[in-house]
Amino acid sequence: MSRKSDKYESFVDHPRYGRRPHLTGRDPSPAEPGIHLHWNATTYAEVIGRYQLVTGKRWPYGNANAYWKETRRIPNTAVPADLSRQSPATVAVTHYFDLERECRDCRRPFIFFALEQKFWYEQLGFPLESDCVRCFECRRKQQGLAQQREVYELLFHVRDKTDQQTLDMADACLNLIEHKVFSSRQTERVRMLLNSIPVDSETRQEKRYLELIDRVLEIEERG
Ligand SMILES: [Zn+2]
């Protein structure tokens, strides 16, 4: 395969699974009896076909194609599931497939890998309803922000903060502003925090304190 025709080159990299499909040579069809794929790996036409196969009746729900999330199952990437390890579901999934996805946050393409799904649903105990809508980078960023938020909220309730706790809180608040979780007007709060450190405290000479001040100024200059 030439690099030019390799569309996966532009996919977001995953530190464990990479950015390209993992070909296993397995390609079970959801039309076969005993094969159950995750709803997010099945096309609308396949769901209807399956319904008609199993019940012998016509699909009674009209055309919901517009509401059906597009699936881009990558052929020959199936990994068999261990049903005994999945959380109980109405319909267990017998095979996972590598799926092409578009990240909800950065809009870049990425693969939700069959092996990653196996890990989610069989090792981590995630329910089969849980789905992956963000690329690895955006997920990591989001986890980082969730952590910052937690730090901020914890310290918010600490009455007599040490200087270092005040700096931690100011730092968390700035991270949340910089990633647009908080509005830029919240720099006022960061200023109050930094001003609460006594003027004669050595903390005011620390590099970290000065860097926090710089970040406040930078955000306020940008408006
Ligand atoms: Zn992303």
Boltz pocket constraint, residues with backbone or C-beta under 6 A from the ligand:
constraints:
  - pocket:
      binder: B
      contacts: [[A, 103], [A, 104], [A, 105], [A, 106], [A, 107], [A, 108], [A, 134], [A, 135], [A, 136], [A, 137], [A, 138], [A, 139]]
      max_distance: 6.0
